[in-house]
Amino acid sequence: MADSTTASTPENGADTSVARLIEVTASITVPVVNRTGAEVGTVSIDPAEFGGKISRQLMHDVVLMYLANQRAGTHHTLRRGQVAGSTKKLFRQKGTGNARAGTKRTNKRRGGGTAKGPKPRDYEYHLPKKAVKAATRMAILSKFLDGQAIIVEDLNFGAPKTKEMAGVLKAIKIGKKTTEKGDKDVTLADVTVLIGTEKLDANVYKSARNIQGVKVLPAAEFNCYTVLKQKRLVLTRSAFEALRTFGKTAE
């Protein structure tokens, strides 16, 4: 990653452990595999096709926007004036030996109202469309750059078959992990996956919708949050070319 990127630094020259902006200049190689997991080739990607820059701050802001827009905002608490109970003073101010007290509706007492509790509100807001589209391109580029993307030569199904889709995910190996019994292969079935198709493919969607951690989307419906949330990005050939086209038209 250090060979293919140049990170911007603050004007005062201070060293930062995490660069806010990464400029990608060198070409990126992405493996192409078939349904059995065998590598059948590679694809060279020009980072400029996806903007050539990765801004962690922009992606963070866009992800927060998506999360905020998913909130229902139906939280509701009762203030002291809304709970049931008398407003009468519990006992006289002096002469009882107790600490002074007013109504039992106060937030200090059990069953009383909530002080400054949340009320229903709308959390929805939107960033500029160009910023959201740029963040999506950055998220896709970051998957390519980090080696978390794979292109599948052919992912066509004659009919919805969850068993076949599960077999494809188990066949594609992405690494190894050490266990008590030794090294074990890690496959796409062990991580969350976003499968990208050129257009809406009903057979692919129905084959994967019952597999936990697997999401299927057409390339045109990719967004920054969905791309970053899934650990791996799996693209068909046609979906990859569609993403390239989207990147060029956005420039």
LUMMAR-577273 format. One line per field, with one value per atom (N, C-alpha, C): atom name; residue number from 1; x, y, z; residue in three letters. Coordinates in pm, whole numbers, plus 50000, padded with zeros to 5 digits. Example, Ala and Ser with C-alpha at 12.3 -4.5 7.8 and 13.67 -1.06 7.14 Angstrom:
<rofis>
atom	(N;CA;C;N;CA;C)
seq	(1;1;1;2;2;2)
X	(51319;51230;51320;51285;51367;51290)
Y	(49431;49550;49670;49775;49894;50003)
Z	(50780;50780;50780;50708;50714;50787)
type	(Ala;Ala;Ala;Ser;Ser;Ser)
</rofis>
This chain:
<rofis>
atom	(N;CA;C;N;CA;C;N;CA;C;N;CA;C;N;CA;C;N;CA;C;N;CA;C;N;CA;C;N;CA;C;N;CA;C;N;CA;C;N;CA;C;N;CA;C;N;CA;C;N;CA;C;N;CA;C;N;CA;C;N;CA;C;N;CA;C;N;CA;C;N;CA;C;N;CA;C;N;CA;C;N;CA;C;N;CA;C;N;CA;C;N;CA;C;N;CA;C;N;CA;C;N;CA;C;N;CA;C;N;CA;C;N;CA;C;N;CA;C;N;CA;C;N;CA;C;N;CA;C;N;CA;C;N;CA;C;N;CA;C;N;CA;C;N;CA;C;N;CA;C;N;CA;C;N;CA;C;N;CA;C;N;CA;C;N;CA;C;N;CA;C;N;CA;C;N;CA;C;N;CA;C;N;CA;C;N;CA;C;N;CA;C;N;CA;C;N;CA;C;N;CA;C;N;CA;C;N;CA;C;N;CA;C;N;CA;C;N;CA;C;N;CA;C;N;CA;C;N;CA;C;N;CA;C;N;CA;C;N;CA;C;N;CA;C;N;CA;C;N;CA;C;N;CA;C;N;CA;C;N;CA;C;N;CA;C;N;CA;C;N;CA;C;N;CA;C;N;CA;C;N;CA;C;N;CA;C;N;CA;C;N;CA;C;N;CA;C;N;CA;C;N;CA;C;N;CA;C;N;CA;C;N;CA;C;N;CA;C;N;CA;C;N;CA;C;N;CA;C;N;CA;C;N;CA;C;N;CA;C;N;CA;C;N;CA;C;N;CA;C;N;CA;C;N;CA;C;N;CA;C;N;CA;C;N;CA;C;N;CA;C;N;CA;C;N;CA;C;N;CA;C;N;CA;C;N;CA;C;N;CA;C;N;CA;C;N;CA;C;N;CA;C;N;CA;C;N;CA;C;N;CA;C;N;CA;C;N;CA;C;N;CA;C;N;CA;C;N;CA;C;N;CA;C;N;CA;C;N;CA;C;N;CA;C;N;CA;C;N;CA;C;N;CA;C;N;CA;C;N;CA;C;N;CA;C;N;CA;C;N;CA;C;N;CA;C;N;CA;C;N;CA;C;N;CA;C;N;CA;C;N;CA;C;N;CA;C;N;CA;C;N;CA;C;N;CA;C;N;CA;C;N;CA;C;N;CA;C;N;CA;C;N;CA;C;N;CA;C;N;CA;C;N;CA;C;N;CA;C;N;CA;C;N;CA;C;N;CA;C;N;CA;C;N;CA;C;N;CA;C;N;CA;C;N;CA;C;N;CA;C;N;CA;C;N;CA;C;N;CA;C;N;CA;C;N;CA;C;N;CA;C;N;CA;C;N;CA;C;N;CA;C;N;CA;C;N;CA;C;N;CA;C;N;CA;C;N;CA;C;N;CA;C;N;CA;C;N;CA;C;N;CA;C;N;CA;C;N;CA;C;N;CA;C;N;CA;C;N;CA;C;N;CA;C;N;CA;C;N;CA;C;N;CA;C;N;CA;C;N;CA;C;N;CA;C;N;CA;C;N;CA;C;N;CA;C;N;CA;C;N;CA;C;N;CA;C;N;CA;C;N;CA;C;N;CA;C;N;CA;C;N;CA;C;N;CA;C;N;CA;C;N;CA;C;N;CA;C;N;CA;C;N;CA;C;N;CA;C;N;CA;C;N;CA;C;N;CA;C;N;CA;C;N;CA;C;N;CA;C;N;CA;C;N;CA;C;N;CA;C;N;CA;C;N;CA;C;N;CA;C;N;CA;C;N;CA;C;N;CA;C;N;CA;C;N;CA;C;N;CA;C;N;CA;C;N;CA;C;N;CA;C;N;CA;C;N;CA;C;N;CA;C;N;CA;C;N;CA;C;N;CA;C;N;CA;C;N;CA;C;N;CA;C;N;CA;C;N;CA;C;N;CA;C;N;CA;C;N;CA;C;N;CA;C;N;CA;C;N;CA;C;N;CA;C;N;CA;C)
seq	(1;1;1;2;2;2;3;3;3;4;4;4;5;5;5;6;6;6;7;7;7;8;8;8;9;9;9;10;10;10;11;11;11;12;12;12;13;13;13;14;14;14;15;15;15;16;16;16;17;17;17;18;18;18;19;19;19;20;20;20;21;21;21;22;22;22;23;23;23;24;24;24;25;25;25;26;26;26;27;27;27;28;28;28;29;29;29;30;30;30;31;31;31;32;32;32;33;33;33;34;34;34;35;35;35;36;36;36;37;37;37;38;38;38;39;39;39;40;40;40;41;41;41;42;42;42;43;43;43;44;44;44;45;45;45;46;46;46;47;47;47;48;48;48;49;49;49;50;50;50;51;51;51;52;52;52;53;53;53;54;54;54;55;55;55;56;56;56;57;57;57;58;58;58;59;59;59;60;60;60;61;61;61;62;62;62;63;63;63;64;64;64;65;65;65;66;66;66;67;67;67;68;68;68;69;69;69;70;70;70;71;71;71;72;72;72;73;73;73;74;74;74;75;75;75;76;76;76;77;77;77;78;78;78;79;79;79;80;80;80;81;81;81;82;82;82;83;83;83;84;84;84;85;85;85;86;86;86;87;87;87;88;88;88;89;89;89;90;90;90;91;91;91;92;92;92;93;93;93;94;94;94;95;95;95;96;96;96;97;97;97;98;98;98;99;99;99;100;100;100;101;101;101;102;102;102;103;103;103;104;104;104;105;105;105;106;106;106;107;107;107;108;108;108;109;109;109;110;110;110;111;111;111;112;112;112;113;113;113;114;114;114;115;115;115;116;116;116;117;117;117;118;118;118;119;119;119;120;120;120;121;121;121;122;122;122;123;123;123;124;124;124;125;125;125;126;126;126;127;127;127;128;128;128;129;129;129;130;130;130;131;131;131;132;132;132;133;133;133;134;134;134;135;135;135;136;136;136;137;137;137;138;138;138;139;139;139;140;140;140;141;141;141;142;142;142;143;143;143;144;144;144;145;145;145;146;146;146;147;147;147;148;148;148;149;149;149;150;150;150;151;151;151;152;152;152;153;153;153;154;154;154;155;155;155;156;156;156;157;157;157;158;158;158;159;159;159;160;160;160;161;161;161;162;162;162;163;163;163;164;164;164;165;165;165;166;166;166;167;167;167;168;168;168;169;169;169;170;170;170;171;171;171;172;172;172;173;173;173;174;174;174;175;175;175;176;176;176;177;177;177;178;178;178;179;179;179;180;180;180;181;181;181;182;182;182;183;183;183;184;184;184;185;185;185;186;186;186;187;187;187;188;188;188;189;189;189;190;190;190;191;191;191;192;192;192;193;193;193;194;194;194;195;195;195;196;196;196;197;197;197;198;198;198;199;199;199;200;200;200;201;201;201;202;202;202;203;203;203;204;204;204;205;205;205;206;206;206;207;207;207;208;208;208;209;209;209;210;210;210;211;211;211;212;212;212;213;213;213;214;214;214;215;215;215;216;216;216;217;217;217;218;218;218;219;219;219;220;220;220;221;221;221;222;222;222;223;223;223;224;224;224;225;225;225;226;226;226;227;227;227;228;228;228;229;229;229;230;230;230;231;231;231;232;232;232;233;233;233;234;234;234;235;235;235;236;236;236;237;237;237;238;238;238;239;239;239;240;240;240;241;241;241;242;242;242;243;243;243;244;244;244;245;245;245;246;246;246;247;247;247;248;248;248;249;249;249;250;250;250;251;251;251)
X	(50084;50000;50087;50203;50291;50353;50371;50435;50343;50213;50121;50042;50071;49995;50087;50037;50106;50006;50043;49951;49981;49878;49894;49927;50008;50048;50009;49992;49956;50061;50022;50113;50227;50205;50310;50412;50393;50491;50477;50375;50359;50325;50381;50357;50225;50140;50012;50010;49956;49953;49850;49742;49638;49619;49651;49638;49491;49448;49309;49283;49385;49368;49479;49441;49537;49521;49630;49629;49690;49614;49657;49699;49822;49874;49909;49960;50001;49880;49891;49782;49763;49642;49606;49567;49615;49584;49482;49374;49268;49256;49253;49244;49106;49104;48981;48974;48866;48853;48726;48720;48599;48517;48411;48321;48381;48489;48555;48666;48688;48791;48926;48941;49069;49090;49211;49241;49261;49187;49193;49254;49294;49357;49355;49394;49394;49342;49304;49259;49339;49391;49466;49373;49374;49282;49362;49319;49377;49300;49366;49295;49220;49267;49200;49057;49028;48892;48794;48847;48763;48800;48852;48883;49028;49097;49239;49269;49166;49188;49094;49139;49058;49061;48947;48935;48861;48932;48869;48762;48787;48692;48561;48570;48449;48370;48438;48367;48302;48372;48316;48189;48193;48077;47957;47984;47875;47817;47902;47851;47764;47805;47723;47588;47588;47463;47369;47423;47340;47285;47369;47324;47218;47238;47141;47007;47009;46885;46808;46874;46806;46737;46765;46707;46559;46478;46334;46301;46377;46353;46224;46177;46050;46067;46188;46209;46125;46069;45980;45981;46011;46006;45907;45857;45760;45829;45799;45851;45765;45804;45735;45591;45565;45429;45339;45396;45320;45294;45366;45346;45224;45169;45053;45096;45010;45042;44999;44980;44935;45048;45011;45110;45118;45047;45047;45182;45222;45346;45333;45437;45427;45406;45477;45458;45508;45474;45507;45657;45694;45834;45919;45868;45950;45881;45959;45906;45893;45919;45905;46037;46146;46277;46326;46239;46278;46337;46405;46452;46331;46339;46227;46195;46071;46028;45904;45889;45772;45685;45648;45562;45636;45558;45620;45647;45609;45637;45781;45856;45992;46079;46178;46267;46355;46355;46436;46370;46242;46169;46130;46115;46073;45931;45912;45783;45764;45862;45853;45892;45890;45924;46073;46108;46248;46293;46406;46458;46534;46491;46558;46572;46472;46475;46449;46476;46458;46312;46284;46151;46160;46049;46052;46112;46200;46263;46307;46332;46376;46526;46600;46745;46794;46702;46742;46811;46918;46986;47060;47100;47164;47285;47392;47511;47495;47578;47570;47585;47510;47510;47648;47722;47856;47947;47932;48014;47978;47849;47805;47856;47848;47897;48049;48118;48264;48302;48227;48255;48233;48134;48111;48228;48278;48395;48516;48532;48645;48635;48514;48495;48531;48489;48521;48672;48732;48877;48953;48905;48973;48966;48855;48846;48948;48962;49063;49204;49228;49361;49401;49306;49334;49329;49307;49301;49177;49068;48945;48838;48879;48786;48828;48730;48753;48654;48701;48615;48589;48462;48423;48391;48451;48436;48289;48223;48085;48007;47893;47810;47663;47638;47502;47439;47312;47237;47113;47088;46970;46843;46852;46739;46795;46713;46761;46805;46932;46988;47081;47031;47112;47232;47214;47322;47437;47405;47510;47584;47511;47575;47666;47619;47701;47827;47814;47930;48032;47985;48077;48153;48082;48147;48250;48219;48312;48433;48417;48527;48630;48591;48683;48758;48887;48970;49030;49033;49084;49202;49242;49355;49358;49439;49452;49449;49409;49416;49468;49537;49598;49503;49481;49396;49476;49413;49480;49517;49442;49467;49555;49606;49693;49629;49690;49640;49510;49419;49290;49261;49207;49172;49051;49058;48947;48882;48754;48681;48581;48517;48416;48298;48279;48169;48194;48317;48352;48341;48316;48312;48186;48158;48046;48087;47994;48025;47919;47965;47876;47899;47796;47804;47742;47821;47774;47746;47628;47590;47570;47571;47555;47417;47314;47177;47113;46988;46918;46907;46971;46969;46889;46767;46678;46732;46794;46845;46961;47051;47163;47112;47019;46964;46894;46808;46733;46824;46933;47026;47106;47121;47208;47133;47003;46935;46919;46923;46909;47044;47153;47286;47323;47350;47381;47510;47504;47622;47646;47557;47574;47467;47511;47418;47444;47337;47347;47286;47362;47314;47361;47279;47329;47436;47526;47637;47586;47475;47422;47368;47343;47286;47390;47517;47622;47621;47650;47672;47788;47841;47961;47940;47826;47800;47797;47725;47712;47845;47921;48050;48147;48150;48243;48197;48067;48015;48053;48044;48078;48230;48283;48428;48489;48416;48469;48373;48430;48353;48375;48267;48272;48195;48262;48201;48201;48094;48098;48174;48214;48286;48204;48079;47993;47971;47961;47944;48068;48185;48310;48318;48282;48285;48183;48069;47968;48021;48092;48151;48256;48332;48430;48359;48249;48174;48118;48064;48012;48122;48241;48352;48395;48394;48437;48333;48205;48101;48091;48136;48128;48239;48342;48456;48419)
Y	(49880;50000;50125;50117;50232;50263;50159;50179;50251;50236;50286;50408;50459;50572;50678;50800;50911;50977;50990;51044;51190;51271;51412;51428;51527;51552;51694;51723;51857;51959;52084;52190;52209;52177;52194;52082;51984;51876;51766;51771;51668;51535;51428;51294;51241;51188;51132;50984;50905;50761;50720;50797;50768;50890;50877;50988;51009;51134;51163;51149;51175;51167;51083;50984;50896;50912;50944;50955;50828;50760;50634;50661;50628;50656;50530;50426;50304;50217;50141;50052;49941;49891;49787;49661;49548;49420;49345;49304;49231;49093;48987;48851;48821;48738;48690;48539;48491;48348;48295;48162;48099;48047;47976;47932;47824;47762;47660;47719;47850;47916;47923;47865;47867;48003;48058;48187;48169;48246;48234;48357;48453;48573;48686;48802;48923;49040;49144;49267;49383;49467;49585;49705;49775;49888;50017;50116;50250;50323;50362;50429;50554;50617;50739;50711;50587;50552;50561;50555;50566;50688;50789;50914;50929;50817;50823;50872;50902;50951;50880;50864;50805;50899;50953;51042;50968;50937;50869;50957;51087;51177;51182;51189;51194;51064;50951;50823;50812;50860;50860;50944;51062;51151;51089;51024;50963;50843;50763;50648;50697;50803;50858;50906;50963;51008;50889;50779;50662;50604;50598;50544;50633;50763;50856;50846;50831;50825;50695;50595;50470;50474;50576;50584;50620;50552;50578;50707;50737;50859;50858;50738;50727;50723;50748;50747;50856;50824;50918;50892;50994;50984;51086;51060;51148;51243;51369;51468;51467;51543;51541;51592;51669;51718;51622;51510;51416;51282;51253;51126;51136;51019;51015;51042;51109;51135;51274;51291;51419;51521;51646;51754;51811;51746;51794;51771;51863;51848;51727;51642;51516;51538;51631;51665;51807;51862;52002;52025;52149;52183;52159;52195;52188;52106;52060;51997;51846;51783;51637;51565;51635;51571;51513;51512;51462;51574;51535;51634;51694;51820;51887;51818;51810;51743;51811;51807;51863;51751;51762;51663;51530;51422;51292;51267;51363;51349;51386;51437;51481;51367;51401;51298;51233;51285;51226;51100;51080;50971;50864;50743;50632;50658;50637;50663;50806;50889;51029;51049;51173;51203;51198;51201;51200;51343;51377;51512;51518;51605;51629;51500;51412;51287;51310;51211;51227;51232;51311;51323;51282;51243;51204;51314;51273;51371;51301;51379;51328;51347;51237;51244;51258;51259;51255;51385;51368;51481;51426;51513;51469;51555;51487;51556;51583;51668;51694;51564;51554;51432;51399;51502;51478;51418;51463;51409;51263;51230;51093;51000;51043;50962;50945;51052;51043;50945;50945;50852;50708;50684;50548;50502;50588;50553;50527;50607;50589;50456;50419;50292;50174;50179;50072;50067;50184;50189;50134;50163;50112;49960;49902;49755;49697;49759;49714;49729;49843;49873;49780;49743;49658;49509;49475;49334;49264;49336;49279;49263;49270;49258;49143;49072;48959;48969;48936;48933;48787;48754;48617;48615;48520;48512;48489;48400;48367;48336;48404;48381;48373;48299;48284;48157;48166;48052;48034;47911;47883;47899;47877;47890;47921;47977;48005;47878;47871;47755;47803;47804;47848;47757;47629;47533;47560;47596;47627;47755;47856;47980;47957;47878;47847;47772;47684;47610;47701;47801;47896;47975;48020;48098;48014;47886;47798;47763;47769;47730;47840;47965;48077;48106;48078;48097;48237;48298;48435;48447;48335;48340;48220;48230;48124;48183;48101;48141;48024;48058;47956;47916;47788;47734;47635;47579;47481;47355;47327;47209;47238;47362;47399;47506;47529;47631;47585;47679;47651;47755;47707;47798;47883;48012;48104;48128;48108;48126;48241;48273;48378;48341;48211;48168;48204;48241;48271;48419;48503;48648;48705;48831;48898;48940;48929;48949;49037;49129;49204;49154;49099;49049;49153;49199;49300;49240;49268;49223;49345;49323;49436;49500;49417;49461;49370;49393;49307;49166;49072;48931;48854;48818;48755;48621;48545;48413;48425;48518;48539;48592;48686;48743;48638;48558;48456;48344;48320;48215;48255;48386;48432;48495;48523;48601;48527;48393;48317;48282;48329;48304;48422;48393;48499;48572;48705;48785;48814;48768;48789;48885;48987;49085;49097;49106;49116;49248;49324;49452;49472;49537;49580;49688;49696;49792;49935;49966;50103;50141;50043;50071;50064;50056;50057;50190;50184;50306;50283;50391;50386;50297;50310;50234;50084;50041;49899;49838;49911;49859;49840;49937;49928;49830;49812;49725;49579;49534;49396;49381;49271;49252;49232;49165;49136;49184;49222;49267;49168;49107;49011;49069;49081;49141;49043;49045;48974;49060;49000;49074;49194;49169;49276;49385;49347;49446;49533;49470;49546;49648;49608;49701;49812;49779;49882;49984;49938;50030;50120;50062;50143;50252;50217;50315;50424;50387;50486;50582;50526;50609;50710;50667;50760;50869;50832;50933;51032;50995;51084;51187;51164;51256;51388)
Z	(50000;50000;50000;50066;50073;49938;49853;49725;49626;49642;49542;49588;49706;49757;49811;49811;49875;49968;50093;50193;50218;50228;50259;50406;50440;50578;50616;50746;50790;50751;50744;50703;50802;50929;51028;51024;50937;50922;51024;51110;51211;51147;51198;51145;51200;51114;51157;51126;51220;51202;51098;51085;50987;50899;50771;50678;50643;50639;50606;50456;50374;50230;50170;50093;50027;49876;49809;49663;49605;49523;49463;49319;49286;49152;49074;49141;49071;49040;48933;48893;48997;49006;49103;49028;49073;49011;49096;49033;49102;49040;49121;49065;49007;48905;48844;48866;48925;48955;48889;48878;48829;48947;48919;49025;49113;49068;49150;49237;49226;49306;49240;49121;49051;48984;48997;48935;48785;48707;48561;48497;48577;48522;48622;48575;48658;48575;48645;48581;48640;48554;48598;48600;48713;48733;48745;48670;48682;48793;48901;49012;48969;48861;48814;48770;48732;48691;48808;48929;49049;49132;49067;49135;49176;49203;49237;49378;49456;49592;49689;49813;49919;50039;50073;50189;50299;50406;50518;50583;50588;50650;50572;50439;50358;50371;50365;50380;50517;50620;50755;50762;50702;50705;50632;50519;50441;50515;50579;50655;50771;50839;50947;50894;50773;50714;50689;50632;50607;50738;50840;50969;51033;51024;51083;51011;50879;50803;50828;50885;50917;51053;51132;51266;51257;51338;51339;51412;51517;51592;51671;51710;51781;51934;51983;52127;52194;52309;52376;52526;52602;52748;52802;52922;52985;53082;53071;53164;53290;53390;53519;53508;53404;53386;53310;53264;53183;53252;53361;53430;53521;53554;53642;53787;53859;53999;54040;54169;54222;54221;54212;54220;54363;54454;54593;54658;54744;54819;54912;54916;54989;55138;55196;55338;55358;55471;55496;55494;55472;55450;55575;55691;55812;55920;56012;56131;56125;56011;56001;56020;56009;56019;55887;55787;55655;55570;55463;55368;55297;55264;55200;55066;55032;54910;54856;54724;54661;54606;54478;54416;54394;54392;54367;54218;54135;53992;53957;54051;54021;53970;53893;53836;53942;54062;54170;54227;54201;54264;54162;54215;54131;54080;53951;53892;53848;53873;53834;53688;53645;53507;53481;53354;53312;53284;53337;53316;53183;53094;52966;52883;52891;52814;52667;52584;52439;52399;52297;52239;52091;52030;51887;51801;51712;51623;51495;51393;51263;51252;51234;51224;51080;50987;50845;50802;50728;50663;50542;50452;50329;50298;50257;50209;50060;50002;49858;49777;49668;49588;49533;49494;49440;49547;49670;49780;49807;49802;49827;49716;49591;49480;49487;49525;49539;49649;49759;49869;49826;49742;49691;49606;49519;49438;49527;49631;49723;49797;49837;49907;49817;49692;49597;49572;49554;49532;49652;49772;49892;49900;49853;49850;49752;49637;49541;49599;49663;49714;49828;49912;50027;49995;49869;49830;49881;49899;49951;49842;49717;49605;49515;49462;49372;49256;49138;49020;48983;48968;48931;48782;48713;48568;48528;48597;48561;48688;48705;48823;48781;48675;48625;48682;48718;48768;48682;48639;48560;48640;48770;48861;48999;49088;49224;49297;49333;49403;49513;49636;49749;49769;49748;49766;49670;49546;49448;49486;49531;49572;49692;49788;49905;49862;49764;49715;49649;49575;49512;49618;49722;49828;49904;49925;49995;49909;49778;49689;49672;49691;49669;49799;49799;49918;49917;50035;50046;50143;50204;50297;50388;50492;50591;50730;50827;50966;51049;51155;51240;51352;51365;51471;51554;51655;51740;51661;51556;51475;51354;51345;51235;51147;51032;50941;50874;50859;50798;50691;50579;50471;50510;50474;50495;50359;50352;50227;50238;50127;50129;50218;50243;50328;50475;50509;50648;50681;50580;50603;50537;50570;50504;50364;50271;50130;50065;49980;49892;49750;49689;49552;49461;49364;49270;49134;49081;48947;48859;48727;48636;48652;48649;48670;48774;48802;48897;48839;48904;48863;48967;48933;49028;49077;48987;49027;49126;49101;49193;49327;49321;49445;49529;49466;49540;49589;49519;49561;49683;49706;49815;49930;49915;50018;50150;50149;50273;50337;50277;50333;50423;50546;50642;50604;50608;50581;50434;50345;50202;50152;50079;50023;49874;49796;49650;49606;49525;49475;49331;49248;49117;49135;49040;49054;49065;49000;49004;49141;49228;49360;49471;49437;49539;49612;49741;49818;49914;49966;50050;50171;50236;50359;50332;50230;50200;50158;50078;50031;50147;50240;50352;50459;50473;50579;50555;50431;50399;50389;50442;50446;50308;50218;50086;49978;49865;49750;49636;49590;49480;49363;49249;49131;49015;48937;48811;48710;48599;48496;48449;48421;48370;48475;48602;48708;48722;48708;48715;48602;48482;48370;48390;48450;48478;48578;48680;48778;48712;48621;48547;48468;48405;48327;48415;48531;48625;48670;48695;48741;48637;48509;48403;48380;48385;48361;48475;48594;48710;48711;48631;48631;48560)
type	(Met;Met;Met;Ala;Ala;Ala;Asp;Asp;Asp;Ser;Ser;Ser;Thr;Thr;Thr;Thr;Thr;Thr;Ala;Ala;Ala;Ser;Ser;Ser;Thr;Thr;Thr;Pro;Pro;Pro;Glu;Glu;Glu;Asn;Asn;Asn;Gly;Gly;Gly;Ala;Ala;Ala;Asp;Asp;Asp;Thr;Thr;Thr;Ser;Ser;Ser;Val;Val;Val;Ala;Ala;Ala;Arg;Arg;Arg;Leu;Leu;Leu;Ile;Ile;Ile;Glu;Glu;Glu;Val;Val;Val;Thr;Thr;Thr;Ala;Ala;Ala;Ser;Ser;Ser;Ile;Ile;Ile;Thr;Thr;Thr;Val;Val;Val;Pro;Pro;Pro;Val;Val;Val;Val;Val;Val;Asn;Asn;Asn;Arg;Arg;Arg;Thr;Thr;Thr;Gly;Gly;Gly;Ala;Ala;Ala;Glu;Glu;Glu;Val;Val;Val;Gly;Gly;Gly;Thr;Thr;Thr;Val;Val;Val;Ser;Ser;Ser;Ile;Ile;Ile;Asp;Asp;Asp;Pro;Pro;Pro;Ala;Ala;Ala;Glu;Glu;Glu;Phe;Phe;Phe;Gly;Gly;Gly;Gly;Gly;Gly;Lys;Lys;Lys;Ile;Ile;Ile;Ser;Ser;Ser;Arg;Arg;Arg;Gln;Gln;Gln;Leu;Leu;Leu;Met;Met;Met;His;His;His;Asp;Asp;Asp;Val;Val;Val;Val;Val;Val;Leu;Leu;Leu;Met;Met;Met;Tyr;Tyr;Tyr;Leu;Leu;Leu;Ala;Ala;Ala;Asn;Asn;Asn;Gln;Gln;Gln;Arg;Arg;Arg;Ala;Ala;Ala;Gly;Gly;Gly;Thr;Thr;Thr;His;His;His;His;His;His;Thr;Thr;Thr;Leu;Leu;Leu;Arg;Arg;Arg;Arg;Arg;Arg;Gly;Gly;Gly;Gln;Gln;Gln;Val;Val;Val;Ala;Ala;Ala;Gly;Gly;Gly;Ser;Ser;Ser;Thr;Thr;Thr;Lys;Lys;Lys;Lys;Lys;Lys;Leu;Leu;Leu;Phe;Phe;Phe;Arg;Arg;Arg;Gln;Gln;Gln;Lys;Lys;Lys;Gly;Gly;Gly;Thr;Thr;Thr;Gly;Gly;Gly;Asn;Asn;Asn;Ala;Ala;Ala;Arg;Arg;Arg;Ala;Ala;Ala;Gly;Gly;Gly;Thr;Thr;Thr;Lys;Lys;Lys;Arg;Arg;Arg;Thr;Thr;Thr;Asn;Asn;Asn;Lys;Lys;Lys;Arg;Arg;Arg;Arg;Arg;Arg;Gly;Gly;Gly;Gly;Gly;Gly;Gly;Gly;Gly;Thr;Thr;Thr;Ala;Ala;Ala;Lys;Lys;Lys;Gly;Gly;Gly;Pro;Pro;Pro;Lys;Lys;Lys;Pro;Pro;Pro;Arg;Arg;Arg;Asp;Asp;Asp;Tyr;Tyr;Tyr;Glu;Glu;Glu;Tyr;Tyr;Tyr;His;His;His;Leu;Leu;Leu;Pro;Pro;Pro;Lys;Lys;Lys;Lys;Lys;Lys;Ala;Ala;Ala;Val;Val;Val;Lys;Lys;Lys;Ala;Ala;Ala;Ala;Ala;Ala;Thr;Thr;Thr;Arg;Arg;Arg;Met;Met;Met;Ala;Ala;Ala;Ile;Ile;Ile;Leu;Leu;Leu;Ser;Ser;Ser;Lys;Lys;Lys;Phe;Phe;Phe;Leu;Leu;Leu;Asp;Asp;Asp;Gly;Gly;Gly;Gln;Gln;Gln;Ala;Ala;Ala;Ile;Ile;Ile;Ile;Ile;Ile;Val;Val;Val;Glu;Glu;Glu;Asp;Asp;Asp;Leu;Leu;Leu;Asn;Asn;Asn;Phe;Phe;Phe;Gly;Gly;Gly;Ala;Ala;Ala;Pro;Pro;Pro;Lys;Lys;Lys;Thr;Thr;Thr;Lys;Lys;Lys;Glu;Glu;Glu;Met;Met;Met;Ala;Ala;Ala;Gly;Gly;Gly;Val;Val;Val;Leu;Leu;Leu;Lys;Lys;Lys;Ala;Ala;Ala;Ile;Ile;Ile;Lys;Lys;Lys;Ile;Ile;Ile;Gly;Gly;Gly;Lys;Lys;Lys;Lys;Lys;Lys;Thr;Thr;Thr;Thr;Thr;Thr;Glu;Glu;Glu;Lys;Lys;Lys;Gly;Gly;Gly;Asp;Asp;Asp;Lys;Lys;Lys;Asp;Asp;Asp;Val;Val;Val;Thr;Thr;Thr;Leu;Leu;Leu;Ala;Ala;Ala;Asp;Asp;Asp;Val;Val;Val;Thr;Thr;Thr;Val;Val;Val;Leu;Leu;Leu;Ile;Ile;Ile;Gly;Gly;Gly;Thr;Thr;Thr;Glu;Glu;Glu;Lys;Lys;Lys;Leu;Leu;Leu;Asp;Asp;Asp;Ala;Ala;Ala;Asn;Asn;Asn;Val;Val;Val;Tyr;Tyr;Tyr;Lys;Lys;Lys;Ser;Ser;Ser;Ala;Ala;Ala;Arg;Arg;Arg;Asn;Asn;Asn;Ile;Ile;Ile;Gln;Gln;Gln;Gly;Gly;Gly;Val;Val;Val;Lys;Lys;Lys;Val;Val;Val;Leu;Leu;Leu;Pro;Pro;Pro;Ala;Ala;Ala;Ala;Ala;Ala;Glu;Glu;Glu;Phe;Phe;Phe;Asn;Asn;Asn;Cys;Cys;Cys;Tyr;Tyr;Tyr;Thr;Thr;Thr;Val;Val;Val;Leu;Leu;Leu;Lys;Lys;Lys;Gln;Gln;Gln;Lys;Lys;Lys;Arg;Arg;Arg;Leu;Leu;Leu;Val;Val;Val;Leu;Leu;Leu;Thr;Thr;Thr;Arg;Arg;Arg;Ser;Ser;Ser;Ala;Ala;Ala;Phe;Phe;Phe;Glu;Glu;Glu;Ala;Ala;Ala;Leu;Leu;Leu;Arg;Arg;Arg;Thr;Thr;Thr;Phe;Phe;Phe;Gly;Gly;Gly;Lys;Lys;Lys;Thr;Thr;Thr;Ala;Ala;Ala;Glu;Glu;Glu)
</rofis>
